Amino acid sequence: GLKLKEGRFRLEIKKKFFTVGVVSHWNRLPKEVVDAPPLKVFKARLDRALSKLV
């Protein structure tokens, strides 16, 4: 799968950027969601994965 790396920041404000907050959530997604080729398949798998969290 495609894992993202979290950067280290000196300023606390940078931790609140959207891209920084998304990294940990992206890395927790199941491999089948991340590796889904077409956008339609990705969305369907993402919906399934998120529904399991609720």
mmCIF entry with sequence, helices, sheets and N, C-alpha, C, O atoms, coordinates in Angstrom:
data_MODEL
# 
_entry.id   MODEL 
# 
_entity.id                         1 
_entity.type                       polymer 
_entity.pdbx_number_of_molecules   1 
# 
_entity_poly.entity_id                      1 
_entity_poly.type                           'polypeptide(L)' 
_entity_poly.nstd_linkage                   no 
_entity_poly.nstd_monomer                   no 
_entity_poly.pdbx_seq_one_letter_code       GLKLKEGRFRLEIKKKFFTVGVVSHWNRLPKEVVDAPPLKVFKARLDRALSKLV 
_entity_poly.pdbx_seq_one_letter_code_can   GLKLKEGRFRLEIKKKFFTVGVVSHWNRLPKEVVDAPPLKVFKARLDRALSKLV 
_entity_poly.pdbx_strand_id                 A 
# 
loop_
_entity_poly_seq.entity_id 
_entity_poly_seq.num 
_entity_poly_seq.mon_id 
_entity_poly_seq.hetero 
1 1  GLY n 
1 2  LEU n 
1 3  LYS n 
1 4  LEU n 
1 5  LYS n 
1 6  GLU n 
1 7  GLY n 
1 8  ARG n 
1 9  PHE n 
1 10 ARG n 
1 11 LEU n 
1 12 GLU n 
1 13 ILE n 
1 14 LYS n 
1 15 LYS n 
1 16 LYS n 
1 17 PHE n 
1 18 PHE n 
1 19 THR n 
1 20 VAL n 
1 21 GLY n 
1 22 VAL n 
1 23 VAL n 
1 24 SER n 
1 25 HIS n 
1 26 TRP n 
1 27 ASN n 
1 28 ARG n 
1 29 LEU n 
1 30 PRO n 
1 31 LYS n 
1 32 GLU n 
1 33 VAL n 
1 34 VAL n 
1 35 ASP n 
1 36 ALA n 
1 37 PRO n 
1 38 PRO n 
1 39 LEU n 
1 40 LYS n 
1 41 VAL n 
1 42 PHE n 
1 43 LYS n 
1 44 ALA n 
1 45 ARG n 
1 46 LEU n 
1 47 ASP n 
1 48 ARG n 
1 49 ALA n 
1 50 LEU n 
1 51 SER n 
1 52 LYS n 
1 53 LEU n 
1 54 VAL n 
# 
_struct_asym.id          A 
_struct_asym.entity_id   1 
# 
loop_
_struct_conf.conf_type_id 
_struct_conf.id 
_struct_conf.pdbx_PDB_helix_id 
_struct_conf.beg_label_comp_id 
_struct_conf.beg_label_asym_id 
_struct_conf.beg_label_seq_id 
_struct_conf.pdbx_beg_PDB_ins_code 
_struct_conf.end_label_comp_id 
_struct_conf.end_label_asym_id 
_struct_conf.end_label_seq_id 
_struct_conf.pdbx_end_PDB_ins_code 
_struct_conf.beg_auth_comp_id 
_struct_conf.beg_auth_asym_id 
_struct_conf.beg_auth_seq_id 
_struct_conf.end_auth_comp_id 
_struct_conf.end_auth_asym_id 
_struct_conf.end_auth_seq_id 
_struct_conf.pdbx_PDB_helix_class 
_struct_conf.details 
_struct_conf.pdbx_PDB_helix_length 
HELX_P HELX_P1 AA1 GLU A 12 ? LYS A 16 ? GLU A 12 LYS A 16 5 ? 5  
HELX_P HELX_P2 AA2 PHE A 18 ? ARG A 28 ? PHE A 18 ARG A 28 1 ? 11 
HELX_P HELX_P3 AA3 LYS A 31 ? VAL A 34 ? LYS A 31 VAL A 34 1 ? 4  
HELX_P HELX_P4 AA4 LEU A 39 ? LEU A 53 ? LEU A 39 LEU A 53 1 ? 15 
# 
_struct_conf_type.id          HELX_P 
_struct_conf_type.criteria    ? 
_struct_conf_type.reference   ? 
# 
loop_
_atom_site.group_PDB 
_atom_site.id 
_atom_site.type_symbol 
_atom_site.label_atom_id 
_atom_site.label_alt_id 
_atom_site.label_comp_id 
_atom_site.label_asym_id 
_atom_site.label_entity_id 
_atom_site.label_seq_id 
_atom_site.pdbx_PDB_ins_code 
_atom_site.Cartn_x 
_atom_site.Cartn_y 
_atom_site.Cartn_z 
_atom_site.occupancy 
_atom_site.B_iso_or_equiv 
_atom_site.pdbx_formal_charge 
_atom_site.auth_seq_id 
_atom_site.auth_comp_id 
_atom_site.auth_asym_id 
_atom_site.auth_atom_id 
_atom_site.pdbx_PDB_model_num 
ATOM 1   N N  . GLY A 1 1  ? 0.816   -1.189 0.000   1.00 0.00 ? 1  GLY A N  1 
ATOM 2   C CA . GLY A 1 1  ? 0.000   0.000  0.000   1.00 0.00 ? 1  GLY A CA 1 
ATOM 3   C C  . GLY A 1 1  ? 0.860   1.254  0.000   1.00 0.00 ? 1  GLY A C  1 
ATOM 4   O O  . GLY A 1 1  ? 2.082   1.187  0.135   1.00 0.00 ? 1  GLY A O  1 
ATOM 5   N N  . LEU A 1 2  ? 0.237   2.342  -0.146  1.00 0.00 ? 2  LEU A N  1 
ATOM 6   C CA . LEU A 1 2  ? 0.933   3.624  -0.139  1.00 0.00 ? 2  LEU A CA 1 
ATOM 7   C C  . LEU A 1 2  ? 0.831   4.245  1.243   1.00 0.00 ? 2  LEU A C  1 
ATOM 8   O O  . LEU A 1 2  ? -0.241  4.695  1.649   1.00 0.00 ? 2  LEU A O  1 
ATOM 9   N N  . LYS A 1 3  ? 1.937   4.271  1.961   1.00 0.00 ? 3  LYS A N  1 
ATOM 10  C CA . LYS A 1 3  ? 1.966   4.886  3.284   1.00 0.00 ? 3  LYS A CA 1 
ATOM 11  C C  . LYS A 1 3  ? 2.527   6.290  3.161   1.00 0.00 ? 3  LYS A C  1 
ATOM 12  O O  . LYS A 1 3  ? 3.435   6.536  2.367   1.00 0.00 ? 3  LYS A O  1 
ATOM 13  N N  . LEU A 1 4  ? 1.993   7.198  3.935   1.00 0.00 ? 4  LEU A N  1 
ATOM 14  C CA . LEU A 1 4  ? 2.471   8.573  3.961   1.00 0.00 ? 4  LEU A CA 1 
ATOM 15  C C  . LEU A 1 4  ? 3.318   8.765  5.209   1.00 0.00 ? 4  LEU A C  1 
ATOM 16  O O  . LEU A 1 4  ? 3.081   8.122  6.232   1.00 0.00 ? 4  LEU A O  1 
ATOM 17  N N  . LYS A 1 5  ? 4.299   9.644  5.125   1.00 0.00 ? 5  LYS A N  1 
ATOM 18  C CA . LYS A 1 5  ? 5.160   9.913  6.271   1.00 0.00 ? 5  LYS A CA 1 
ATOM 19  C C  . LYS A 1 5  ? 4.748   11.220 6.924   1.00 0.00 ? 5  LYS A C  1 
ATOM 20  O O  . LYS A 1 5  ? 4.467   12.213 6.254   1.00 0.00 ? 5  LYS A O  1 
ATOM 21  N N  . GLU A 1 6  ? 4.718   11.193 8.251   1.00 0.00 ? 6  GLU A N  1 
ATOM 22  C CA . GLU A 1 6  ? 4.423   12.409 8.996   1.00 0.00 ? 6  GLU A CA 1 
ATOM 23  C C  . GLU A 1 6  ? 5.722   13.176 9.178   1.00 0.00 ? 6  GLU A C  1 
ATOM 24  O O  . GLU A 1 6  ? 6.749   12.605 9.546   1.00 0.00 ? 6  GLU A O  1 
ATOM 25  N N  . GLY A 1 7  ? 5.665   14.467 8.916   1.00 0.00 ? 7  GLY A N  1 
ATOM 26  C CA . GLY A 1 7  ? 6.848   15.297 9.099   1.00 0.00 ? 7  GLY A CA 1 
ATOM 27  C C  . GLY A 1 7  ? 6.951   15.812 10.520  1.00 0.00 ? 7  GLY A C  1 
ATOM 28  O O  . GLY A 1 7  ? 5.988   15.777 11.285  1.00 0.00 ? 7  GLY A O  1 
ATOM 29  N N  . ARG A 1 8  ? 8.126   16.285 10.852  1.00 0.00 ? 8  ARG A N  1 
ATOM 30  C CA . ARG A 1 8  ? 8.332   16.906 12.165  1.00 0.00 ? 8  ARG A CA 1 
ATOM 31  C C  . ARG A 1 8  ? 8.286   18.411 11.971  1.00 0.00 ? 8  ARG A C  1 
ATOM 32  O O  . ARG A 1 8  ? 8.909   18.952 11.057  1.00 0.00 ? 8  ARG A O  1 
ATOM 33  N N  . PHE A 1 9  ? 7.555   19.068 12.824  1.00 0.00 ? 9  PHE A N  1 
ATOM 34  C CA . PHE A 1 9  ? 7.366   20.502 12.665  1.00 0.00 ? 9  PHE A CA 1 
ATOM 35  C C  . PHE A 1 9  ? 7.812   21.243 13.915  1.00 0.00 ? 9  PHE A C  1 
ATOM 36  O O  . PHE A 1 9  ? 7.600   20.789 15.040  1.00 0.00 ? 9  PHE A O  1 
ATOM 37  N N  . ARG A 1 10 ? 8.426   22.375 13.695  1.00 0.00 ? 10 ARG A N  1 
ATOM 38  C CA . ARG A 1 10 ? 8.860   23.206 14.814  1.00 0.00 ? 10 ARG A CA 1 
ATOM 39  C C  . ARG A 1 10 ? 7.716   24.063 15.334  1.00 0.00 ? 10 ARG A C  1 
ATOM 40  O O  . ARG A 1 10 ? 7.650   24.367 16.525  1.00 0.00 ? 10 ARG A O  1 
ATOM 41  N N  . LEU A 1 11 ? 6.834   24.442 14.453  1.00 0.00 ? 11 LEU A N  1 
ATOM 42  C CA . LEU A 1 11 ? 5.729   25.300 14.862  1.00 0.00 ? 11 LEU A CA 1 
ATOM 43  C C  . LEU A 1 11 ? 4.473   24.479 15.093  1.00 0.00 ? 11 LEU A C  1 
ATOM 44  O O  . LEU A 1 11 ? 4.114   23.634 14.272  1.00 0.00 ? 11 LEU A O  1 
ATOM 45  N N  . GLU A 1 12 ? 3.822   24.722 16.186  1.00 0.00 ? 12 GLU A N  1 
ATOM 46  C CA . GLU A 1 12 ? 2.599   23.995 16.543  1.00 0.00 ? 12 GLU A CA 1 
ATOM 47  C C  . GLU A 1 12 ? 1.492   24.227 15.519  1.00 0.00 ? 12 GLU A C  1 
ATOM 48  O O  . GLU A 1 12 ? 0.665   23.340 15.304  1.00 0.00 ? 12 GLU A O  1 
ATOM 49  N N  . ILE A 1 13 ? 1.457   25.395 14.885  1.00 0.00 ? 13 ILE A N  1 
ATOM 50  C CA . ILE A 1 13 ? 0.385   25.726 13.940  1.00 0.00 ? 13 ILE A CA 1 
ATOM 51  C C  . ILE A 1 13 ? 0.388   24.803 12.723  1.00 0.00 ? 13 ILE A C  1 
ATOM 52  O O  . ILE A 1 13 ? -0.670  24.533 12.155  1.00 0.00 ? 13 ILE A O  1 
ATOM 53  N N  . LYS A 1 14 ? 1.546   24.320 12.319  1.00 0.00 ? 14 LYS A N  1 
ATOM 54  C CA . LYS A 1 14 ? 1.625   23.456 11.136  1.00 0.00 ? 14 LYS A CA 1 
ATOM 55  C C  . LYS A 1 14 ? 0.918   22.125 11.360  1.00 0.00 ? 14 LYS A C  1 
ATOM 56  O O  . LYS A 1 14 ? 0.495   21.489 10.395  1.00 0.00 ? 14 LYS A O  1 
ATOM 57  N N  . LYS A 1 15 ? 0.782   21.697 12.593  1.00 0.00 ? 15 LYS A N  1 
ATOM 58  C CA . LYS A 1 15 ? 0.121   20.429 12.897  1.00 0.00 ? 15 LYS A CA 1 
ATOM 59  C C  . LYS A 1 15 ? -1.367  20.479 12.593  1.00 0.00 ? 15 LYS A C  1 
ATOM 60  O O  . LYS A 1 15 ? -2.022  19.439 12.525  1.00 0.00 ? 15 LYS A O  1 
ATOM 61  N N  . LYS A 1 16 ? -1.899  21.670 12.411  1.00 0.00 ? 16 LYS A N  1 
ATOM 62  C CA . LYS A 1 16 ? -3.332  21.817 12.176  1.00 0.00 ? 16 LYS A CA 1 
ATOM 63  C C  . LYS A 1 16 ? -3.688  21.856 10.694  1.00 0.00 ? 16 LYS A C  1 
ATOM 64  O O  . LYS A 1 16 ? -4.867  21.936 10.350  1.00 0.00 ? 16 LYS A O  1 
ATOM 65  N N  . PHE A 1 17 ? -2.702  21.802 9.819   1.00 0.00 ? 17 PHE A N  1 
ATOM 66  C CA . PHE A 1 17 ? -2.979  21.795 8.386   1.00 0.00 ? 17 PHE A CA 1 
ATOM 67  C C  . PHE A 1 17 ? -3.706  20.513 8.008   1.00 0.00 ? 17 PHE A C  1 
ATOM 68  O O  . PHE A 1 17 ? -3.479  19.465 8.610   1.00 0.00 ? 17 PHE A O  1 
ATOM 69  N N  . PHE A 1 18 ? -4.575  20.597 7.015   1.00 0.00 ? 18 PHE A N  1 
ATOM 70  C CA . PHE A 1 18 ? -5.362  19.445 6.569   1.00 0.00 ? 18 PHE A CA 1 
ATOM 71  C C  . PHE A 1 18 ? -4.471  18.265 6.195   1.00 0.00 ? 18 PHE A C  1 
ATOM 72  O O  . PHE A 1 18 ? -4.728  17.134 6.609   1.00 0.00 ? 18 PHE A O  1 
ATOM 73  N N  . THR A 1 19 ? -3.430  18.523 5.418   1.00 0.00 ? 19 THR A N  1 
ATOM 74  C CA . THR A 1 19 ? -2.583  17.427 4.934   1.00 0.00 ? 19 THR A CA 1 
ATOM 75  C C  . THR A 1 19 ? -1.889  16.702 6.071   1.00 0.00 ? 19 THR A C  1 
ATOM 76  O O  . THR A 1 19 ? -1.722  15.483 6.011   1.00 0.00 ? 19 THR A O  1 
ATOM 77  N N  . VAL A 1 20 ? -1.485  17.417 7.099   1.00 0.00 ? 20 VAL A N  1 
ATOM 78  C CA . VAL A 1 20 ? -0.818  16.793 8.237   1.00 0.00 ? 20 VAL A CA 1 
ATOM 79  C C  . VAL A 1 20 ? -1.801  15.929 9.016   1.00 0.00 ? 20 VAL A C  1 
ATOM 80  O O  . VAL A 1 20 ? -1.451  14.832 9.451   1.00 0.00 ? 20 VAL A O  1 
ATOM 81  N N  . GLY A 1 21 ? -3.015  16.406 9.195   1.00 0.00 ? 21 GLY A N  1 
ATOM 82  C CA . GLY A 1 21 ? -4.017  15.650 9.936   1.00 0.00 ? 21 GLY A CA 1 
ATOM 83  C C  . GLY A 1 21 ? -4.494  14.406 9.219   1.00 0.00 ? 21 GLY A C  1 
ATOM 84  O O  . GLY A 1 21 ? -4.942  13.453 9.855   1.00 0.00 ? 21 GLY A O  1 
ATOM 85  N N  . VAL A 1 22 ? -4.402  14.406 7.904   1.00 0.00 ? 22 VAL A N  1 
ATOM 86  C CA . VAL A 1 22 ? -4.898  13.293 7.099   1.00 0.00 ? 22 VAL A CA 1 
ATOM 87  C C  . VAL A 1 22 ? -3.929  12.112 7.088   1.00 0.00 ? 22 VAL A C  1 
ATOM 88  O O  . VAL A 1 22 ? -4.353  10.973 6.891   1.00 0.00 ? 22 VAL A O  1 
ATOM 89  N N  . VAL A 1 23 ? -2.647  12.363 7.295   1.00 0.00 ? 23 VAL A N  1 
ATOM 90  C CA . VAL A 1 23 ? -1.634  11.314 7.182   1.00 0.00 ? 23 VAL A CA 1 
ATOM 91  C C  . VAL A 1 23 ? -1.944  10.127 8.084   1.00 0.00 ? 23 VAL A C  1 
ATOM 92  O O  . VAL A 1 23 ? -1.931  8.988  7.618   1.00 0.00 ? 23 VAL A O  1 
ATOM 93  N N  . SER A 1 24 ? -2.217  10.363 9.345   1.00 0.00 ? 24 SER A N  1 
ATOM 94  C CA . SER A 1 24 ? -2.464  9.241  10.258  1.00 0.00 ? 24 SER A CA 1 
ATOM 95  C C  . SER A 1 24 ? -3.738  8.488  9.882   1.00 0.00 ? 24 SER A C  1 
ATOM 96  O O  . SER A 1 24 ? -3.793  7.265  10.005  1.00 0.00 ? 24 SER A O  1 
ATOM 97  N N  . HIS A 1 25 ? -4.757  9.208  9.425   1.00 0.00 ? 25 HIS A N  1 
ATOM 98  C CA . HIS A 1 25 ? -5.994  8.544  9.007   1.00 0.00 ? 25 HIS A CA 1 
ATOM 99  C C  . HIS A 1 25 ? -5.765  7.715  7.743   1.00 0.00 ? 25 HIS A C  1 
ATOM 100 O O  . HIS A 1 25 ? -6.259  6.593  7.642   1.00 0.00 ? 25 HIS A O  1 
ATOM 101 N N  . TRP A 1 26 ? -5.023  8.256  6.786   1.00 0.00 ? 26 TRP A N  1 
ATOM 102 C CA . TRP A 1 26 ? -4.738  7.543  5.537   1.00 0.00 ? 26 TRP A CA 1 
ATOM 103 C C  . TRP A 1 26 ? -3.993  6.248  5.827   1.00 0.00 ? 26 TRP A C  1 
ATOM 104 O O  . TRP A 1 26 ? -4.314  5.206  5.256   1.00 0.00 ? 26 TRP A O  1 
ATOM 105 N N  . ASN A 1 27 ? -3.007  6.303  6.705   1.00 0.00 ? 27 ASN A N  1 
ATOM 106 C CA . ASN A 1 27 ? -2.194  5.126  7.007   1.00 0.00 ? 27 ASN A CA 1 
ATOM 107 C C  . ASN A 1 27 ? -2.976  4.049  7.750   1.00 0.00 ? 27 ASN A C  1 
ATOM 108 O O  . ASN A 1 27 ? -2.558  2.891  7.772   1.00 0.00 ? 27 ASN A O  1 
ATOM 109 N N  . ARG A 1 28 ? -4.096  4.406  8.351   1.00 0.00 ? 28 ARG A N  1 
ATOM 110 C CA . ARG A 1 28 ? -4.924  3.410  9.039   1.00 0.00 ? 28 ARG A CA 1 
ATOM 111 C C  . ARG A 1 28 ? -5.946  2.745  8.127   1.00 0.00 ? 28 ARG A C  1 
ATOM 112 O O  . ARG A 1 28 ? -6.600  1.784  8.530   1.00 0.00 ? 28 ARG A O  1 
ATOM 113 N N  . LEU A 1 29 ? -6.090  3.242  6.907   1.00 0.00 ? 29 LEU A N  1 
ATOM 114 C CA . LEU A 1 29 ? -7.056  2.645  5.981   1.00 0.00 ? 29 LEU A CA 1 
ATOM 115 C C  . LEU A 1 29 ? -6.609  1.246  5.570   1.00 0.00 ? 29 LEU A C  1 
ATOM 116 O O  . LEU A 1 29 ? -5.410  0.994  5.448   1.00 0.00 ? 29 LEU A O  1 
ATOM 117 N N  . PRO A 1 30 ? -7.555  0.338  5.356   1.00 0.00 ? 30 PRO A N  1 
ATOM 118 C CA . PRO A 1 30 ? -7.197  -1.001 4.885   1.00 0.00 ? 30 PRO A CA 1 
ATOM 119 C C  . PRO A 1 30 ? -6.520  -0.934 3.511   1.00 0.00 ? 30 PRO A C  1 
ATOM 120 O O  . PRO A 1 30 ? -6.791  -0.033 2.716   1.00 0.00 ? 30 PRO A O  1 
ATOM 121 N N  . LYS A 1 31 ? -5.644  -1.893 3.250   1.00 0.00 ? 31 LYS A N  1 
ATOM 122 C CA . LYS A 1 31 ? -4.892  -1.936 1.988   1.00 0.00 ? 31 LYS A CA 1 
ATOM 123 C C  . LYS A 1 31 ? -5.825  -1.969 0.781   1.00 0.00 ? 31 LYS A C  1 
ATOM 124 O O  . LYS A 1 31 ? -5.522  -1.362 -0.247  1.00 0.00 ? 31 LYS A O  1 
ATOM 125 N N  . GLU A 1 32 ? -6.950  -2.665 0.891   1.00 0.00 ? 32 GLU A N  1 
ATOM 126 C CA . GLU A 1 32 ? -7.882  -2.758 -0.244  1.00 0.00 ? 32 GLU A CA 1 
ATOM 127 C C  . GLU A 1 32 ? -8.469  -1.398 -0.619  1.00 0.00 ? 32 GLU A C  1 
ATOM 128 O O  . GLU A 1 32 ? -8.820  -1.173 -1.777  1.00 0.00 ? 32 GLU A O  1 
ATOM 129 N N  . VAL A 1 33 ? -8.575  -0.499 0.347   1.00 0.00 ? 33 VAL A N  1 
ATOM 130 C CA . VAL A 1 33 ? -9.088  0.845  0.067   1.00 0.00 ? 33 VAL A CA 1 
ATOM 131 C C  . VAL A 1 33 ? -8.027  1.672  -0.644  1.00 0.00 ? 33 VAL A C  1 
ATOM 132 O O  . VAL A 1 33 ? -8.311  2.303  -1.662  1.00 0.00 ? 33 VAL A O  1 
ATOM 133 N N  . VAL A 1 34 ? -6.823  1.671  -0.122  1.00 0.00 ? 34 VAL A N  1 
ATOM 134 C CA . VAL A 1 34 ? -5.731  2.484  -0.671  1.00 0.00 ? 34 VAL A CA 1 
ATOM 135 C C  . VAL A 1 34 ? -5.346  2.027  -2.073  1.00 0.00 ? 34 VAL A C  1 
ATOM 136 O O  . VAL A 1 34 ? -5.026  2.852  -2.929  1.00 0.00 ? 34 VAL A O  1 
ATOM 137 N N  . ASP A 1 35 ? -5.375  0.726  -2.313  1.00 0.00 ? 35 ASP A N  1 
ATOM 138 C CA . ASP A 1 35 ? -4.946  0.179  -3.606  1.00 0.00 ? 35 ASP A CA 1 
ATOM 139 C C  . ASP A 1 35 ? -6.048  0.147  -4.655  1.00 0.00 ? 35 ASP A C  1 
ATOM 140 O O  . ASP A 1 35 ? -5.816  -0.341 -5.760  1.00 0.00 ? 35 ASP A O  1 
ATOM 141 N N  . ALA A 1 36 ? -7.236  0.648  -4.348  1.00 0.00 ? 36 ALA A N  1 
ATOM 142 C CA . ALA A 1 36 ? -8.344  0.633  -5.308  1.00 0.00 ? 36 ALA A CA 1 
ATOM 143 C C  . ALA A 1 36 ? -8.012  1.550  -6.490  1.00 0.00 ? 36 ALA A C  1 
ATOM 144 O O  . ALA A 1 36 ? -7.825  2.751  -6.293  1.00 0.00 ? 36 ALA A O  1 
ATOM 145 N N  . PRO A 1 37 ? -7.935  1.007  -7.720  1.00 0.00 ? 37 PRO A N  1 
ATOM 146 C CA . PRO A 1 37 ? -7.517  1.816  -8.870  1.00 0.00 ? 37 PRO A CA 1 
ATOM 147 C C  . PRO A 1 37 ? -8.504  2.921  -9.286  1.00 0.00 ? 37 PRO A C  1 
ATOM 148 O O  . PRO A 1 37 ? -8.138  4.095  -9.226  1.00 0.00 ? 37 PRO A O  1 
ATOM 149 N N  . PRO A 1 38 ? -9.722  2.600  -9.700  1.00 0.00 ? 38 PRO A N  1 
ATOM 150 C CA . PRO A 1 38 ? -10.616 3.678  -10.138 1.00 0.00 ? 38 PRO A CA 1 
ATOM 151 C C  . PRO A 1 38 ? -11.217 4.426  -8.943  1.00 0.00 ? 38 PRO A C  1 
ATOM 152 O O  . PRO A 1 38 ? -11.394 3.850  -7.869  1.00 0.00 ? 38 PRO A O  1 
ATOM 153 N N  . LEU A 1 39 ? -11.521 5.684  -9.135  1.00 0.00 ? 39 LEU A N  1 
ATOM 154 C CA . LEU A 1 39 ? -12.077 6.516  -8.071  1.00 0.00 ? 39 LEU A CA 1 
ATOM 155 C C  . LEU A 1 39 ? -13.392 5.951  -7.545  1.00 0.00 ? 39 LEU A C  1 
ATOM 156 O O  . LEU A 1 39 ? -13.651 6.001  -6.343  1.00 0.00 ? 39 LEU A O  1 
ATOM 157 N N  . LYS A 1 40 ? -14.216 5.418  -8.427  1.00 0.00 ? 40 LYS A N  1 
ATOM 158 C CA . LYS A 1 40 ? -15.510 4.862  -8.014  1.00 0.00 ? 40 LYS A CA 1 
ATOM 159 C C  . LYS A 1 40 ? -15.306 3.691  -7.047  1.00 0.00 ? 40 LYS A C  1 
ATOM 160 O O  . LYS A 1 40 ? -16.017 3.573  -6.049  1.00 0.00 ? 40 LYS A O  1 
ATOM 161 N N  . VAL A 1 41 ? -14.339 2.834  -7.347  1.00 0.00 ? 41 VAL A N  1 
ATOM 162 C CA . VAL A 1 41 ? -14.041 1.690  -6.477  1.00 0.00 ? 41 VAL A CA 1 
ATOM 163 C C  . VAL A 1 41 ? -13.460 2.184  -5.152  1.00 0.00 ? 41 VAL A C  1 
ATOM 164 O O  . VAL A 1 41 ? -13.812 1.682  -4.085  1.00 0.00 ? 41 VAL A O  1 
ATOM 165 N N  . PHE A 1 42 ? -12.567 3.173  -5.233  1.00 0.00 ? 42 PHE A N  1 
ATOM 166 C CA . PHE A 1 42 ? -11.974 3.745  -4.020  1.00 0.00 ? 42 PHE A CA 1 
ATOM 167 C C  . PHE A 1 42 ? -13.059 4.275  -3.089  1.00 0.00 ? 42 PHE A C  1 
ATOM 168 O O  . PHE A 1 42 ? -13.039 4.006  -1.888  1.00 0.00 ? 42 PHE A O  1 
ATOM 169 N N  . LYS A 1 43 ? -14.004 5.030  -3.646  1.00 0.00 ? 43 LYS A N  1 
ATOM 170 C CA . LYS A 1 43 ? -15.076 5.610  -2.831  1.00 0.00 ? 43 LYS A CA 1 
ATOM 171 C C  . LYS A 1 43 ? -15.932 4.528  -2.186  1.00 0.00 ? 43 LYS A C  1 
ATOM 172 O O  . LYS A 1 43 ? -16.295 4.640  -1.016  1.00 0.00 ? 43 LYS A O  1 
ATOM 173 N N  . ALA A 1 44 ? -16.252 3.491  -2.935  1.00 0.00 ? 44 ALA A N  1 
ATOM 174 C CA . ALA A 1 44 ? -17.075 2.402  -2.397  1.00 0.00 ? 44 ALA A CA 1 
ATOM 175 C C  . ALA A 1 44 ? -16.342 1.689  -1.259  1.00 0.00 ? 44 ALA A C  1 
ATOM 176 O O  . ALA A 1 44 ? -16.935 1.393  -0.222  1.00 0.00 ? 44 ALA A O  1 
ATOM 177 N N  . ARG A 1 45 ? -15.054 1.418  -1.458  1.00 0.00 ? 45 ARG A N  1 
ATOM 178 C CA . ARG A 1 45 ? -14.277 0.729  -0.420  1.00 0.00 ? 45 ARG A CA 1 
ATOM 179 C C  . ARG A 1 45 ? -14.055 1.627  0.793   1.00 0.00 ? 45 ARG A C  1 
ATOM 180 O O  . ARG A 1 45 ? -14.052 1.156  1.930   1.00 0.00 ? 45 ARG A O  1 
ATOM 181 N N  . LEU A 1 46 ? -13.871 2.912  0.546   1.00 0.00 ? 46 LEU A N  1 
ATOM 182 C CA . LEU A 1 46 ? -13.699 3.855  1.651   1.00 0.00 ? 46 LEU A CA 1 
ATOM 183 C C  . LEU A 1 46 ? -14.977 3.927  2.480   1.00 0.00 ? 46 LEU A C  1 
ATOM 184 O O  . LEU A 1 46 ? -14.917 3.929  3.710   1.00 0.00 ? 46 LEU A O  1 
ATOM 185 N N  . ASP A 1 47 ? -16.125 3.986  1.821   1.00 0.00 ? 47 ASP A N  1 
ATOM 186 C CA . ASP A 1 47 ? -17.407 4.005  2.536   1.00 0.00 ? 47 ASP A CA 1 
ATOM 187 C C  . ASP A 1 47 ? -17.568 2.769  3.412   1.00 0.00 ? 47 ASP A C  1 
ATOM 188 O O  . ASP A 1 47 ? -18.016 2.863  4.555   1.00 0.00 ? 47 ASP A O  1 
ATOM 189 N N  . ARG A 1 48 ? -17.197 1.601  2.867   1.00 0.00 ? 48 ARG A N  1 
ATOM 190 C CA . ARG A 1 48 ? -17.290 0.358  3.641   1.00 0.00 ? 48 ARG A CA 1 
ATOM 191 C C  . ARG A 1 48 ? -16.366 0.400  4.851   1.00 0.00 ? 48 ARG A C  1 
ATOM 192 O O  . ARG A 1 48 ? -16.760 0.025  5.955   1.00 0.00 ? 48 ARG A O  1 
ATOM 193 N N  . ALA A 1 49 ? -15.133 0.860  4.638   1.00 0.00 ? 49 ALA A N  1 
ATOM 194 C CA . ALA A 1 49 ? -14.158 0.911  5.731   1.00 0.00 ? 49 ALA A CA 1 
ATOM 195 C C  . ALA A 1 49 ? -14.604 1.887  6.818   1.00 0.00 ? 49 ALA A C  1 
ATOM 196 O O  . ALA A 1 49 ? -14.468 1.599  8.007   1.00 0.00 ? 49 ALA A O  1 
ATOM 197 N N  . LEU A 1 50 ? -15.135 3.034  6.414   1.00 0.00 ? 50 LEU A N  1 
ATOM 198 C CA . LEU A 1 50 ? -15.574 4.030  7.390   1.00 0.00 ? 50 LEU A CA 1 
ATOM 199 C C  . LEU A 1 50 ? -16.821 3.580  8.144   1.00 0.00 ? 50 LEU A C  1 
ATOM 200 O O  . LEU A 1 50 ? -16.989 3.908  9.319   1.00 0.00 ? 50 LEU A O  1 
ATOM 201 N N  . SER A 1 51 ? -17.695 2.830  7.475   1.00 0.00 ? 51 SER A N  1 
ATOM 202 C CA . SER A 1 51 ? -18.906 2.360  8.153   1.00 0.00 ? 51 SER A CA 1 
ATOM 203 C C  . SER A 1 51 ? -18.570 1.355  9.256   1.00 0.00 ? 51 SER A C  1 
ATOM 204 O O  . SER A 1 51 ? -19.328 1.211  10.214  1.00 0.00 ? 51 SER A O  1 
ATOM 205 N N  . LYS A 1 52 ? -17.449 0.668  9.127   1.00 0.00 ? 52 LYS A N  1 
ATOM 206 C CA . LYS A 1 52 ? -17.021 -0.277 10.163  1.00 0.00 ? 52 LYS A CA 1 
ATOM 207 C C  . LYS A 1 52 ? -16.509 0.448  11.402  1.00 0.00 ? 52 LYS A C  1 
ATOM 208 O O  . LYS A 1 52 ? -16.500 -0.116 12.496  1.00 0.00 ? 52 LYS A O  1 
ATOM 209 N N  . LEU A 1 53 ? -16.083 1.697  11.230  1.00 0.00 ? 53 LEU A N  1 
ATOM 210 C CA . LEU A 1 53 ? -15.570 2.473  12.361  1.00 0.00 ? 53 LEU A CA 1 
ATOM 211 C C  . LEU A 1 53 ? -16.685 3.065  13.213  1.00 0.00 ? 53 LEU A C  1 
ATOM 212 O O  . LEU A 1 53 ? -16.481 3.368  14.389  1.00 0.00 ? 53 LEU A O  1 
ATOM 213 N N  . VAL A 1 54 ? -17.860 3.229  12.618  1.00 0.00 ? 54 VAL A N  1 
ATOM 214 C CA . VAL A 1 54 ? -18.963 3.890  13.333  1.00 0.00 ? 54 VAL A CA 1 
ATOM 215 C C  . VAL A 1 54 ? -19.772 2.936  14.132  1.00 0.00 ? 54 VAL A C  1 
ATOM 216 O O  . VAL A 1 54 ? -20.733 3.338  14.788  1.00 0.00 ? 54 VAL A O  1 
# 
